[in-house]
Structures are given as structure tokens and as C-alpha cells.
């Protein structure tokens, strides 16, 4: 991850994140990645890149990927929410790029929540 030394560096990262998310819209299932400054500092950009790559690799087109600002659980960043129609919203915490393939395979494809990464549920 590039070192942030100025406001301009942060703006560039924000624009790159926008570019990533604009490619994934229109699906019924939603993935939301916390991209506040705390999330970015914890590695959310790499997690977002891994999510997009895994969805493309598996050919999963009906998944919208979005970003949000700070969720308020900075100590658990990077945070990733998965929202499947008719199911509770699941928030995964301390997500690393290596966790993404398992979350996509288990939760998105097979419908099984990855319990050891869950930090919250919302009905």
C-alpha cells in the first residue's frame, strides 16, 4: 500500500476506490467494504481488490460491491458486510485478502456464514 503523506495522496486513493466500485453494481447480493480512513489504514483496499478478483474468477455477476465510510468498529477493520436477500446482514471483521476466497465460497456461493470471522449480525 502506498504511503500517505499528503491530502493529495488520500484523494488519489479515494478516486482509485471509486474506480473499483463502479465496476460492480446491479446485483441482488451486496458486499459493503468499510473504506473510512481506519479501514484503508488496516488494509481495506487490498481486501476490496481481492473481493473483486474473486468474484470475477468465479463469474459471480449478480453481486454488487460498495464502499462505506467508518462503521464505528475501527479496532475490527477491515470490515466487510454481506447482505443476501431474505437473510440477516453479516459483518465480518479483521478480514484479510486471504479470507476473501473462503467468505465468497462459503457465504455467497453455499449460503454458510463463516462464523469465525463474524463480528455482527443485523436482522
PyMOL commands that set and color helices and strands:
alter all, ss='L'
color gray80, all
select helices_A, chain A and resi 7-22+37-42+44-58+74-76+97-109+115-117
alter helices_A, ss='H'
color red, helices_A
select strands_A, chain A and resi 29-34+63-68+80-83+89-92+118-122
alter strands_A, ss='S'
color yellow, strands_A
deselect
rebuild
show_as cartoon
